[in-house]
Amino acid sequence: MKRFIDSFSSDILKMSKKELIESIMASEGRVIAAEVISLLQPLLLNISNAELAAAFGADLIILNMFDLNEPLVQGIKVEDNYDYIKEVKRLTGRPVGINLEPVDFSMNIESISKGRIASKENAKKAKEMGVDFIILTGNPKTGVTNNEISRSIEEIKSVVGENIVLFAGKMHSSGIKKEQGSKLITKEDIYSFIEKGADGILIPAPGTIPGITLDYAKELIDYVHDLGAIAMTTIGTSQEGAEENTIKNIALMCKMAGADIHHIGDCGLPGIAIPENILAYSITIRGRRHTYFRIAASINR
């Protein structure tokens, strides 16, 4: 299997789920996932934030707040709204994923549209649109709990099967007081997620959540790997808008902790990380050689 970091768009976009996971693992902690908010006005107005993130070195693109009932990616024009995912993939040459949110409605915190909720119906639509991976997670104040994430995995898995990579976990508390700090995710949560069918687990990056230290993150990631899954560290606390030195420090801690995929969030600027921080993160974990390869390689190769 060709390593993801050595692969051209033509290699990546024809990978099966199993091949995608294996190519990421073979890259030994040098794959970057950039999250963007697809419904916000793009930073460069007439091109999408997904394209901008890809240009600065992102390997995977995550569309946040993507409503499957009313699809929209600002900065991209399509004749049929259900072609947005395919068009993002065509324009960036990158695998594209979305977030679905397993909301605990008893929390009554902040309502979200039905097209963003983790459900069989939305998973089916995502599959039909060509999504490569789904992340079961929560935005701030949406009332997503680990119990609901665990419950939703089997439901989503029954629809996407072996066609879509399924990640599970939280980047922050999502407004749940009892799931804050080091209690945001535990080994018990990880075991439950993987047993239900998750292929990958989200672990908050060390330094982004109070109590998530380098040692604790490494302990959790080692456990994820022992159970045969992959780990994605996440920056979901707006630190994607911090100084480059902060990003570099977080990146090195994530590398030391054993991350397979390094996520960088969408609110450094409205809807995207500061682009230079995507670049700084990339150079920190894989050097200029692999960074320039990802930036310079034509998506037509």
C-alpha positions, 0 to 999 in steps of 0.5 A: 500500500502506497503511503498517503504522504507519497500519494497523488490525488489519482491514488487517493481518490480511488482508495477503498476504505481499508486502503485509505486507513492503511495508507494513513497508518503507513504515513506514521503520524504525518497526515493533516485534516483541516476542518472548514465551515462550509456555510460561511463566506470564504476567506478569499470570497470566490474560492472555497475555504476547502481549496484554501486549506488544501493549498496550505497542505491539508491532506483531508478536508472536513466540512463542518455544519454541512447540512445534508438536507440543504447542502452548501459550500460557499465559494463553489458553484454546482447545478445540483446541490447534492453534488457539492461533496463531489465538487470539493473532491474534484477541486481539491483532490482530497478525501472529504468528510463531514461531521454528524452530531449525536445530540442528546435532546434531553440536554436541551442546550442548543438546537441544530438542523435535522440535516446535521444530526447523526441519523440513518437518513443523513448517513445514507445521504452522505454515502450517496453524495460521495463522503469518504469519512464521517466524524461523530462529534459535536459543535459547542453547546449542542449537547452531544454526549459520549453515550449518544455517540456510542449509541449512534455508531451502530446505527450509522455503521449499518448504513455506511458499512465498509464504504466510509471511514467512521470516526467518533469522539469529542474535541471539547465538552459540547456543553456537557459539564460532566464530560469536561477536562480529562473526563472528556474521553476515557478508556471506557468510552474508547472501548465502547466506540470501537466495539460498536464499529468506529474505525478511528477515535478523536483525542483532544490534542494535548494543550487544547483541553484542561487535563489533556496532557501529553502523557494522558493523550499518549495513554489513550492513543496507545489504547486506541492502537491496541484495539486496532483503530486509528487516532486523530488528535484535534484542535477544536478550541480556536487555538488554530488561531493562536501564534505559530509557536503554539501550533508547533508545540501542539503539533510536536506533542500530538506527534509524540502522543502517537497521532495518526491524523492531526486535525486543525480546527475551523475558527482561527478565522471565521470558518478556517484555521489561519492558513499559515498555521496549517502550513506551520503544523505540516512543516513541524510534523513532516518537514518541508519535503512532504509539505511541498509535495502536498502543496505542489502536486497537481490534482490532475496527477 
